[in-house]
Amino acid sequence: MYKLIPLLLVLTSCSSTYHLNKAIKKEPTILNTQVVRDTVQITTLDSIPYIVNDTIRYKVFEKVTDTVVEFEYKYLTAPETRQDKRLKYKENKLIEKNSLKLDKLLARLNKRTKNVQTRQENKGSKWYVFILIGVLIGFLTRFIKLF
């Protein structure tokens, strides 16, 4: 009698489908469906007998048809846990931080290249001023030596 009590409990307890339906009713986003399409080739062989000089021969015809078959699978996805949410938040934060660093670096590089371009433009335009000053100093020194 005591051996039958565990068996009786197992047979009268809730089934897994009951708990699954209860979970789906509570959180309907965990049930997802996926449609899988596949192409199946069906080959049919037909033969027609004909007689040639006391022998029976067969003419064989092979016909290939393609059929598209669709299967719909239902599967469950586990809801996100706290740790999953936290990790996703950290990843997004890290991505934003790296993108900000990259933006700052690109802005700094653009500024440096602009400075280099303006320096190069300015360097080529001031050489004649120094030559002119040198010539003037030379004339002034000669003029001072004369007096």
Chimera marker file (.cmm) of the C-alpha trace (Angstrom):
<marker_set name="trace">
<marker id="1" x="0.000" y="0.000" z="0.000" r="1" g="1" b="0" radius="0.5"/>
<marker id="2" x="2.806" y="2.422" z="0.892" r="1" g="1" b="0" radius="0.5"/>
<marker id="3" x="4.522" y="1.651" z="-2.406" r="1" g="1" b="0" radius="0.5"/>
<marker id="4" x="1.503" y="2.815" z="-4.361" r="1" g="1" b="0" radius="0.5"/>
<marker id="5" x="1.390" y="6.324" z="-2.824" r="1" g="1" b="0" radius="0.5"/>
<marker id="6" x="4.391" y="7.737" z="-4.834" r="1" g="1" b="0" radius="0.5"/>
<marker id="7" x="2.951" y="6.205" z="-7.992" r="1" g="1" b="0" radius="0.5"/>
<marker id="8" x="-0.409" y="7.780" z="-7.242" r="1" g="1" b="0" radius="0.5"/>
<marker id="9" x="1.225" y="11.199" z="-6.665" r="1" g="1" b="0" radius="0.5"/>
<marker id="10" x="3.148" y="11.030" z="-9.947" r="1" g="1" b="0" radius="0.5"/>
<marker id="11" x="0.051" y="10.094" z="-11.925" r="1" g="1" b="0" radius="0.5"/>
<marker id="12" x="-2.149" y="12.795" z="-10.410" r="1" g="1" b="0" radius="0.5"/>
<marker id="13" x="0.336" y="15.700" z="-10.406" r="1" g="1" b="0" radius="0.5"/>
<marker id="14" x="0.410" y="18.510" z="-12.988" r="1" g="1" b="0" radius="0.5"/>
<marker id="15" x="1.835" y="17.665" z="-16.385" r="1" g="1" b="0" radius="0.5"/>
<marker id="16" x="4.554" y="19.619" z="-18.140" r="1" g="1" b="0" radius="0.5"/>
<marker id="17" x="2.115" y="20.954" z="-20.746" r="1" g="1" b="0" radius="0.5"/>
<marker id="18" x="0.034" y="22.505" z="-17.975" r="1" g="1" b="0" radius="0.5"/>
<marker id="19" x="3.054" y="24.400" z="-16.663" r="1" g="1" b="0" radius="0.5"/>
<marker id="20" x="4.107" y="25.359" z="-20.193" r="1" g="1" b="0" radius="0.5"/>
<marker id="21" x="0.682" y="26.755" z="-21.027" r="1" g="1" b="0" radius="0.5"/>
<marker id="22" x="0.641" y="28.618" z="-17.730" r="1" g="1" b="0" radius="0.5"/>
<marker id="23" x="4.036" y="30.189" z="-18.486" r="1" g="1" b="0" radius="0.5"/>
<marker id="24" x="2.936" y="31.167" z="-22.004" r="1" g="1" b="0" radius="0.5"/>
<marker id="25" x="-0.219" y="32.735" z="-20.632" r="1" g="1" b="0" radius="0.5"/>
<marker id="26" x="1.835" y="34.723" z="-18.115" r="1" g="1" b="0" radius="0.5"/>
<marker id="27" x="4.519" y="35.865" z="-20.619" r="1" g="1" b="0" radius="0.5"/>
<marker id="28" x="3.384" y="35.378" z="-24.231" r="1" g="1" b="0" radius="0.5"/>
<marker id="29" x="6.628" y="36.776" z="-25.682" r="1" g="1" b="0" radius="0.5"/>
<marker id="30" x="8.558" y="33.623" z="-24.759" r="1" g="1" b="0" radius="0.5"/>
<marker id="31" x="6.768" y="31.578" z="-27.439" r="1" g="1" b="0" radius="0.5"/>
<marker id="32" x="8.270" y="32.181" z="-30.870" r="1" g="1" b="0" radius="0.5"/>
<marker id="33" x="7.600" y="30.558" z="-34.212" r="1" g="1" b="0" radius="0.5"/>
<marker id="34" x="9.972" y="30.019" z="-37.064" r="1" g="1" b="0" radius="0.5"/>
<marker id="35" x="9.026" y="29.009" z="-40.583" r="1" g="1" b="0" radius="0.5"/>
<marker id="36" x="11.523" y="26.803" z="-42.381" r="1" g="1" b="0" radius="0.5"/>
<marker id="37" x="11.189" y="26.350" z="-46.127" r="1" g="1" b="0" radius="0.5"/>
<marker id="38" x="12.802" y="23.468" z="-47.921" r="1" g="1" b="0" radius="0.5"/>
<marker id="39" x="12.779" y="22.222" z="-51.500" r="1" g="1" b="0" radius="0.5"/>
<marker id="40" x="12.185" y="18.525" z="-52.054" r="1" g="1" b="0" radius="0.5"/>
<marker id="41" x="12.828" y="16.861" z="-55.391" r="1" g="1" b="0" radius="0.5"/>
<marker id="42" x="10.456" y="14.028" z="-56.301" r="1" g="1" b="0" radius="0.5"/>
<marker id="43" x="11.574" y="11.682" z="-59.055" r="1" g="1" b="0" radius="0.5"/>
<marker id="44" x="8.993" y="9.480" z="-60.799" r="1" g="1" b="0" radius="0.5"/>
<marker id="45" x="9.915" y="6.692" z="-63.164" r="1" g="1" b="0" radius="0.5"/>
<marker id="46" x="7.449" y="5.620" z="-65.880" r="1" g="1" b="0" radius="0.5"/>
<marker id="47" x="8.008" y="2.860" z="-68.376" r="1" g="1" b="0" radius="0.5"/>
<marker id="48" x="6.156" y="1.888" z="-71.525" r="1" g="1" b="0" radius="0.5"/>
<marker id="49" x="6.647" y="-1.639" z="-72.898" r="1" g="1" b="0" radius="0.5"/>
<marker id="50" x="6.971" y="-2.189" z="-76.625" r="1" g="1" b="0" radius="0.5"/>
<marker id="51" x="7.797" y="-5.254" z="-78.754" r="1" g="1" b="0" radius="0.5"/>
<marker id="52" x="10.694" y="-5.461" z="-81.165" r="1" g="1" b="0" radius="0.5"/>
<marker id="53" x="11.326" y="-8.828" z="-82.978" r="1" g="1" b="0" radius="0.5"/>
<marker id="54" x="10.053" y="-11.183" z="-80.289" r="1" g="1" b="0" radius="0.5"/>
<marker id="55" x="11.528" y="-9.192" z="-77.405" r="1" g="1" b="0" radius="0.5"/>
<marker id="56" x="9.843" y="-6.829" z="-75.036" r="1" g="1" b="0" radius="0.5"/>
<marker id="57" x="11.667" y="-3.595" z="-74.425" r="1" g="1" b="0" radius="0.5"/>
<marker id="58" x="10.832" y="-0.744" z="-72.123" r="1" g="1" b="0" radius="0.5"/>
<marker id="59" x="11.040" y="2.932" z="-72.774" r="1" g="1" b="0" radius="0.5"/>
<marker id="60" x="11.868" y="4.594" z="-69.450" r="1" g="1" b="0" radius="0.5"/>
<marker id="61" x="10.817" y="8.176" z="-68.657" r="1" g="1" b="0" radius="0.5"/>
<marker id="62" x="12.185" y="9.982" z="-65.641" r="1" g="1" b="0" radius="0.5"/>
<marker id="63" x="10.309" y="13.004" z="-64.389" r="1" g="1" b="0" radius="0.5"/>
<marker id="64" x="11.708" y="15.290" z="-61.668" r="1" g="1" b="0" radius="0.5"/>
<marker id="65" x="9.449" y="17.747" z="-59.867" r="1" g="1" b="0" radius="0.5"/>
<marker id="66" x="10.416" y="20.271" z="-57.221" r="1" g="1" b="0" radius="0.5"/>
<marker id="67" x="8.150" y="20.789" z="-54.252" r="1" g="1" b="0" radius="0.5"/>
<marker id="68" x="8.502" y="23.498" z="-51.639" r="1" g="1" b="0" radius="0.5"/>
<marker id="69" x="7.693" y="22.301" z="-48.139" r="1" g="1" b="0" radius="0.5"/>
<marker id="70" x="7.145" y="24.633" z="-45.187" r="1" g="1" b="0" radius="0.5"/>
<marker id="71" x="7.509" y="23.637" z="-41.563" r="1" g="1" b="0" radius="0.5"/>
<marker id="72" x="6.495" y="25.852" z="-38.688" r="1" g="1" b="0" radius="0.5"/>
<marker id="73" x="8.442" y="25.278" z="-35.505" r="1" g="1" b="0" radius="0.5"/>
<marker id="74" x="7.439" y="26.690" z="-32.169" r="1" g="1" b="0" radius="0.5"/>
<marker id="75" x="10.190" y="27.244" z="-29.667" r="1" g="1" b="0" radius="0.5"/>
<marker id="76" x="10.619" y="28.964" z="-26.352" r="1" g="1" b="0" radius="0.5"/>
<marker id="77" x="13.066" y="31.692" z="-25.510" r="1" g="1" b="0" radius="0.5"/>
<marker id="78" x="14.093" y="32.239" z="-21.951" r="1" g="1" b="0" radius="0.5"/>
<marker id="79" x="13.288" y="35.705" z="-20.631" r="1" g="1" b="0" radius="0.5"/>
<marker id="80" x="16.204" y="38.010" z="-19.892" r="1" g="1" b="0" radius="0.5"/>
<marker id="81" x="17.663" y="37.717" z="-16.446" r="1" g="1" b="0" radius="0.5"/>
<marker id="82" x="19.075" y="40.587" z="-14.423" r="1" g="1" b="0" radius="0.5"/>
<marker id="83" x="22.581" y="39.561" z="-15.317" r="1" g="1" b="0" radius="0.5"/>
<marker id="84" x="21.767" y="39.509" z="-19.048" r="1" g="1" b="0" radius="0.5"/>
<marker id="85" x="20.262" y="42.989" z="-18.828" r="1" g="1" b="0" radius="0.5"/>
<marker id="86" x="23.269" y="44.250" z="-16.888" r="1" g="1" b="0" radius="0.5"/>
<marker id="87" x="25.735" y="42.790" z="-19.395" r="1" g="1" b="0" radius="0.5"/>
<marker id="88" x="23.817" y="44.253" z="-22.327" r="1" g="1" b="0" radius="0.5"/>
<marker id="89" x="23.759" y="47.655" z="-20.611" r="1" g="1" b="0" radius="0.5"/>
<marker id="90" x="27.519" y="47.504" z="-19.988" r="1" g="1" b="0" radius="0.5"/>
<marker id="91" x="28.194" y="46.537" z="-23.602" r="1" g="1" b="0" radius="0.5"/>
<marker id="92" x="26.077" y="49.432" z="-24.886" r="1" g="1" b="0" radius="0.5"/>
<marker id="93" x="27.767" y="51.828" z="-22.477" r="1" g="1" b="0" radius="0.5"/>
<marker id="94" x="31.210" y="50.608" z="-23.559" r="1" g="1" b="0" radius="0.5"/>
<marker id="95" x="30.294" y="50.981" z="-27.224" r="1" g="1" b="0" radius="0.5"/>
<marker id="96" x="29.080" y="54.551" z="-26.630" r="1" g="1" b="0" radius="0.5"/>
<marker id="97" x="32.222" y="55.376" z="-24.650" r="1" g="1" b="0" radius="0.5"/>
<marker id="98" x="34.464" y="54.026" z="-27.406" r="1" g="1" b="0" radius="0.5"/>
<marker id="99" x="32.525" y="55.900" z="-30.078" r="1" g="1" b="0" radius="0.5"/>
<marker id="100" x="32.922" y="59.142" z="-28.092" r="1" g="1" b="0" radius="0.5"/>
<marker id="101" x="36.664" y="58.525" z="-27.765" r="1" g="1" b="0" radius="0.5"/>
<marker id="102" x="36.864" y="57.875" z="-31.479" r="1" g="1" b="0" radius="0.5"/>
<marker id="103" x="34.954" y="61.066" z="-32.247" r="1" g="1" b="0" radius="0.5"/>
<marker id="104" x="37.304" y="63.090" z="-30.023" r="1" g="1" b="0" radius="0.5"/>
<marker id="105" x="40.338" y="61.493" z="-31.645" r="1" g="1" b="0" radius="0.5"/>
<marker id="106" x="39.035" y="62.206" z="-35.138" r="1" g="1" b="0" radius="0.5"/>
<marker id="107" x="38.287" y="65.819" z="-34.206" r="1" g="1" b="0" radius="0.5"/>
<marker id="108" x="41.814" y="66.239" z="-32.827" r="1" g="1" b="0" radius="0.5"/>
<marker id="109" x="43.353" y="64.695" z="-35.958" r="1" g="1" b="0" radius="0.5"/>
<marker id="110" x="41.266" y="66.943" z="-38.197" r="1" g="1" b="0" radius="0.5"/>
<marker id="111" x="42.388" y="69.971" z="-36.189" r="1" g="1" b="0" radius="0.5"/>
<marker id="112" x="46.048" y="68.940" z="-36.484" r="1" g="1" b="0" radius="0.5"/>
<marker id="113" x="45.802" y="68.398" z="-40.219" r="1" g="1" b="0" radius="0.5"/>
<marker id="114" x="44.190" y="71.834" z="-40.616" r="1" g="1" b="0" radius="0.5"/>
<marker id="115" x="47.009" y="73.400" z="-38.573" r="1" g="1" b="0" radius="0.5"/>
<marker id="116" x="49.634" y="71.652" z="-40.678" r="1" g="1" b="0" radius="0.5"/>
<marker id="117" x="47.967" y="72.805" z="-43.866" r="1" g="1" b="0" radius="0.5"/>
<marker id="118" x="47.834" y="76.427" z="-42.705" r="1" g="1" b="0" radius="0.5"/>
<marker id="119" x="51.491" y="76.277" z="-41.588" r="1" g="1" b="0" radius="0.5"/>
<marker id="120" x="52.542" y="74.963" z="-44.960" r="1" g="1" b="0" radius="0.5"/>
<marker id="121" x="50.623" y="77.721" z="-46.684" r="1" g="1" b="0" radius="0.5"/>
<marker id="122" x="52.166" y="80.371" z="-44.424" r="1" g="1" b="0" radius="0.5"/>
<marker id="123" x="55.724" y="79.056" z="-44.783" r="1" g="1" b="0" radius="0.5"/>
<marker id="124" x="55.785" y="79.487" z="-48.522" r="1" g="1" b="0" radius="0.5"/>
<marker id="125" x="54.558" y="83.086" z="-48.429" r="1" g="1" b="0" radius="0.5"/>
<marker id="126" x="57.064" y="84.680" z="-45.925" r="1" g="1" b="0" radius="0.5"/>
<marker id="127" x="60.453" y="83.877" z="-47.472" r="1" g="1" b="0" radius="0.5"/>
<marker id="128" x="60.638" y="87.074" z="-49.516" r="1" g="1" b="0" radius="0.5"/>
<marker id="129" x="60.031" y="89.220" z="-46.410" r="1" g="1" b="0" radius="0.5"/>
<marker id="130" x="63.218" y="87.897" z="-44.803" r="1" g="1" b="0" radius="0.5"/>
<marker id="131" x="65.198" y="88.531" z="-47.960" r="1" g="1" b="0" radius="0.5"/>
<marker id="132" x="63.837" y="92.080" z="-48.128" r="1" g="1" b="0" radius="0.5"/>
<marker id="133" x="64.783" y="92.732" z="-44.479" r="1" g="1" b="0" radius="0.5"/>
<marker id="134" x="68.285" y="91.376" z="-45.103" r="1" g="1" b="0" radius="0.5"/>
<marker id="135" x="68.776" y="93.638" z="-48.106" r="1" g="1" b="0" radius="0.5"/>
<marker id="136" x="67.544" y="96.666" z="-46.132" r="1" g="1" b="0" radius="0.5"/>
<marker id="137" x="69.911" y="95.922" z="-43.244" r="1" g="1" b="0" radius="0.5"/>
<marker id="138" x="72.765" y="95.600" z="-45.736" r="1" g="1" b="0" radius="0.5"/>
<marker id="139" x="71.966" y="99.011" z="-47.252" r="1" g="1" b="0" radius="0.5"/>
<marker id="140" x="71.628" y="100.593" z="-43.811" r="1" g="1" b="0" radius="0.5"/>
<marker id="141" x="75.004" y="99.287" z="-42.678" r="1" g="1" b="0" radius="0.5"/>
<marker id="142" x="76.677" y="100.622" z="-45.839" r="1" g="1" b="0" radius="0.5"/>
<marker id="143" x="74.902" y="103.941" z="-45.432" r="1" g="1" b="0" radius="0.5"/>
<marker id="144" x="76.025" y="104.173" z="-41.782" r="1" g="1" b="0" radius="0.5"/>
<marker id="145" x="79.646" y="103.335" z="-42.732" r="1" g="1" b="0" radius="0.5"/>
<marker id="146" x="79.678" y="106.160" z="-45.241" r="1" g="1" b="0" radius="0.5"/>
<marker id="147" x="78.944" y="108.781" z="-42.603" r="1" g="1" b="0" radius="0.5"/>
<link id1="1" id2="2" r="1" g="1" b="0" radius="0.2"/>
<link id1="2" id2="3" r="1" g="1" b="0" radius="0.2"/>
<link id1="3" id2="4" r="1" g="1" b="0" radius="0.2"/>
<link id1="4" id2="5" r="1" g="1" b="0" radius="0.2"/>
<link id1="5" id2="6" r="1" g="1" b="0" radius="0.2"/>
<link id1="6" id2="7" r="1" g="1" b="0" radius="0.2"/>
<link id1="7" id2="8" r="1" g="1" b="0" radius="0.2"/>
<link id1="8" id2="9" r="1" g="1" b="0" radius="0.2"/>
<link id1="9" id2="10" r="1" g="1" b="0" radius="0.2"/>
<link id1="10" id2="11" r="1" g="1" b="0" radius="0.2"/>
<link id1="11" id2="12" r="1" g="1" b="0" radius="0.2"/>
<link id1="12" id2="13" r="1" g="1" b="0" radius="0.2"/>
<link id1="13" id2="14" r="1" g="1" b="0" radius="0.2"/>
<link id1="14" id2="15" r="1" g="1" b="0" radius="0.2"/>
<link id1="15" id2="16" r="1" g="1" b="0" radius="0.2"/>
<link id1="16" id2="17" r="1" g="1" b="0" radius="0.2"/>
<link id1="17" id2="18" r="1" g="1" b="0" radius="0.2"/>
<link id1="18" id2="19" r="1" g="1" b="0" radius="0.2"/>
<link id1="19" id2="20" r="1" g="1" b="0" radius="0.2"/>
<link id1="20" id2="21" r="1" g="1" b="0" radius="0.2"/>
<link id1="21" id2="22" r="1" g="1" b="0" radius="0.2"/>
<link id1="22" id2="23" r="1" g="1" b="0" radius="0.2"/>
<link id1="23" id2="24" r="1" g="1" b="0" radius="0.2"/>
<link id1="24" id2="25" r="1" g="1" b="0" radius="0.2"/>
<link id1="25" id2="26" r="1" g="1" b="0" radius="0.2"/>
<link id1="26" id2="27" r="1" g="1" b="0" radius="0.2"/>
<link id1="27" id2="28" r="1" g="1" b="0" radius="0.2"/>
<link id1="28" id2="29" r="1" g="1" b="0" radius="0.2"/>
<link id1="29" id2="30" r="1" g="1" b="0" radius="0.2"/>
<link id1="30" id2="31" r="1" g="1" b="0" radius="0.2"/>
<link id1="31" id2="32" r="1" g="1" b="0" radius="0.2"/>
<link id1="32" id2="33" r="1" g="1" b="0" radius="0.2"/>
<link id1="33" id2="34" r="1" g="1" b="0" radius="0.2"/>
<link id1="34" id2="35" r="1" g="1" b="0" radius="0.2"/>
<link id1="35" id2="36" r="1" g="1" b="0" radius="0.2"/>
<link id1="36" id2="37" r="1" g="1" b="0" radius="0.2"/>
<link id1="37" id2="38" r="1" g="1" b="0" radius="0.2"/>
<link id1="38" id2="39" r="1" g="1" b="0" radius="0.2"/>
<link id1="39" id2="40" r="1" g="1" b="0" radius="0.2"/>
<link id1="40" id2="41" r="1" g="1" b="0" radius="0.2"/>
<link id1="41" id2="42" r="1" g="1" b="0" radius="0.2"/>
<link id1="42" id2="43" r="1" g="1" b="0" radius="0.2"/>
<link id1="43" id2="44" r="1" g="1" b="0" radius="0.2"/>
<link id1="44" id2="45" r="1" g="1" b="0" radius="0.2"/>
<link id1="45" id2="46" r="1" g="1" b="0" radius="0.2"/>
<link id1="46" id2="47" r="1" g="1" b="0" radius="0.2"/>
<link id1="47" id2="48" r="1" g="1" b="0" radius="0.2"/>
<link id1="48" id2="49" r="1" g="1" b="0" radius="0.2"/>
<link id1="49" id2="50" r="1" g="1" b="0" radius="0.2"/>
<link id1="50" id2="51" r="1" g="1" b="0" radius="0.2"/>
<link id1="51" id2="52" r="1" g="1" b="0" radius="0.2"/>
<link id1="52" id2="53" r="1" g="1" b="0" radius="0.2"/>
<link id1="53" id2="54" r="1" g="1" b="0" radius="0.2"/>
<link id1="54" id2="55" r="1" g="1" b="0" radius="0.2"/>
<link id1="55" id2="56" r="1" g="1" b="0" radius="0.2"/>
<link id1="56" id2="57" r="1" g="1" b="0" radius="0.2"/>
<link id1="57" id2="58" r="1" g="1" b="0" radius="0.2"/>
<link id1="58" id2="59" r="1" g="1" b="0" radius="0.2"/>
<link id1="59" id2="60" r="1" g="1" b="0" radius="0.2"/>
<link id1="60" id2="61" r="1" g="1" b="0" radius="0.2"/>
<link id1="61" id2="62" r="1" g="1" b="0" radius="0.2"/>
<link id1="62" id2="63" r="1" g="1" b="0" radius="0.2"/>
<link id1="63" id2="64" r="1" g="1" b="0" radius="0.2"/>
<link id1="64" id2="65" r="1" g="1" b="0" radius="0.2"/>
<link id1="65" id2="66" r="1" g="1" b="0" radius="0.2"/>
<link id1="66" id2="67" r="1" g="1" b="0" radius="0.2"/>
<link id1="67" id2="68" r="1" g="1" b="0" radius="0.2"/>
<link id1="68" id2="69" r="1" g="1" b="0" radius="0.2"/>
<link id1="69" id2="70" r="1" g="1" b="0" radius="0.2"/>
<link id1="70" id2="71" r="1" g="1" b="0" radius="0.2"/>
<link id1="71" id2="72" r="1" g="1" b="0" radius="0.2"/>
<link id1="72" id2="73" r="1" g="1" b="0" radius="0.2"/>
<link id1="73" id2="74" r="1" g="1" b="0" radius="0.2"/>
<link id1="74" id2="75" r="1" g="1" b="0" radius="0.2"/>
<link id1="75" id2="76" r="1" g="1" b="0" radius="0.2"/>
<link id1="76" id2="77" r="1" g="1" b="0" radius="0.2"/>
<link id1="77" id2="78" r="1" g="1" b="0" radius="0.2"/>
<link id1="78" id2="79" r="1" g="1" b="0" radius="0.2"/>
<link id1="79" id2="80" r="1" g="1" b="0" radius="0.2"/>
<link id1="80" id2="81" r="1" g="1" b="0" radius="0.2"/>
<link id1="81" id2="82" r="1" g="1" b="0" radius="0.2"/>
<link id1="82" id2="83" r="1" g="1" b="0" radius="0.2"/>
<link id1="83" id2="84" r="1" g="1" b="0" radius="0.2"/>
<link id1="84" id2="85" r="1" g="1" b="0" radius="0.2"/>
<link id1="85" id2="86" r="1" g="1" b="0" radius="0.2"/>
<link id1="86" id2="87" r="1" g="1" b="0" radius="0.2"/>
<link id1="87" id2="88" r="1" g="1" b="0" radius="0.2"/>
<link id1="88" id2="89" r="1" g="1" b="0" radius="0.2"/>
<link id1="89" id2="90" r="1" g="1" b="0" radius="0.2"/>
<link id1="90" id2="91" r="1" g="1" b="0" radius="0.2"/>
<link id1="91" id2="92" r="1" g="1" b="0" radius="0.2"/>
<link id1="92" id2="93" r="1" g="1" b="0" radius="0.2"/>
<link id1="93" id2="94" r="1" g="1" b="0" radius="0.2"/>
<link id1="94" id2="95" r="1" g="1" b="0" radius="0.2"/>
<link id1="95" id2="96" r="1" g="1" b="0" radius="0.2"/>
<link id1="96" id2="97" r="1" g="1" b="0" radius="0.2"/>
<link id1="97" id2="98" r="1" g="1" b="0" radius="0.2"/>
<link id1="98" id2="99" r="1" g="1" b="0" radius="0.2"/>
<link id1="99" id2="100" r="1" g="1" b="0" radius="0.2"/>
<link id1="100" id2="101" r="1" g="1" b="0" radius="0.2"/>
<link id1="101" id2="102" r="1" g="1" b="0" radius="0.2"/>
<link id1="102" id2="103" r="1" g="1" b="0" radius="0.2"/>
<link id1="103" id2="104" r="1" g="1" b="0" radius="0.2"/>
<link id1="104" id2="105" r="1" g="1" b="0" radius="0.2"/>
<link id1="105" id2="106" r="1" g="1" b="0" radius="0.2"/>
<link id1="106" id2="107" r="1" g="1" b="0" radius="0.2"/>
<link id1="107" id2="108" r="1" g="1" b="0" radius="0.2"/>
<link id1="108" id2="109" r="1" g="1" b="0" radius="0.2"/>
<link id1="109" id2="110" r="1" g="1" b="0" radius="0.2"/>
<link id1="110" id2="111" r="1" g="1" b="0" radius="0.2"/>
<link id1="111" id2="112" r="1" g="1" b="0" radius="0.2"/>
<link id1="112" id2="113" r="1" g="1" b="0" radius="0.2"/>
<link id1="113" id2="114" r="1" g="1" b="0" radius="0.2"/>
<link id1="114" id2="115" r="1" g="1" b="0" radius="0.2"/>
<link id1="115" id2="116" r="1" g="1" b="0" radius="0.2"/>
<link id1="116" id2="117" r="1" g="1" b="0" radius="0.2"/>
<link id1="117" id2="118" r="1" g="1" b="0" radius="0.2"/>
<link id1="118" id2="119" r="1" g="1" b="0" radius="0.2"/>
<link id1="119" id2="120" r="1" g="1" b="0" radius="0.2"/>
<link id1="120" id2="121" r="1" g="1" b="0" radius="0.2"/>
<link id1="121" id2="122" r="1" g="1" b="0" radius="0.2"/>
<link id1="122" id2="123" r="1" g="1" b="0" radius="0.2"/>
<link id1="123" id2="124" r="1" g="1" b="0" radius="0.2"/>
<link id1="124" id2="125" r="1" g="1" b="0" radius="0.2"/>
<link id1="125" id2="126" r="1" g="1" b="0" radius="0.2"/>
<link id1="126" id2="127" r="1" g="1" b="0" radius="0.2"/>
<link id1="127" id2="128" r="1" g="1" b="0" radius="0.2"/>
<link id1="128" id2="129" r="1" g="1" b="0" radius="0.2"/>
<link id1="129" id2="130" r="1" g="1" b="0" radius="0.2"/>
<link id1="130" id2="131" r="1" g="1" b="0" radius="0.2"/>
<link id1="131" id2="132" r="1" g="1" b="0" radius="0.2"/>
<link id1="132" id2="133" r="1" g="1" b="0" radius="0.2"/>
<link id1="133" id2="134" r="1" g="1" b="0" radius="0.2"/>
<link id1="134" id2="135" r="1" g="1" b="0" radius="0.2"/>
<link id1="135" id2="136" r="1" g="1" b="0" radius="0.2"/>
<link id1="136" id2="137" r="1" g="1" b="0" radius="0.2"/>
<link id1="137" id2="138" r="1" g="1" b="0" radius="0.2"/>
<link id1="138" id2="139" r="1" g="1" b="0" radius="0.2"/>
<link id1="139" id2="140" r="1" g="1" b="0" radius="0.2"/>
<link id1="140" id2="141" r="1" g="1" b="0" radius="0.2"/>
<link id1="141" id2="142" r="1" g="1" b="0" radius="0.2"/>
<link id1="142" id2="143" r="1" g="1" b="0" radius="0.2"/>
<link id1="143" id2="144" r="1" g="1" b="0" radius="0.2"/>
<link id1="144" id2="145" r="1" g="1" b="0" radius="0.2"/>
<link id1="145" id2="146" r="1" g="1" b="0" radius="0.2"/>
<link id1="146" id2="147" r="1" g="1" b="0" radius="0.2"/>
</marker_set>
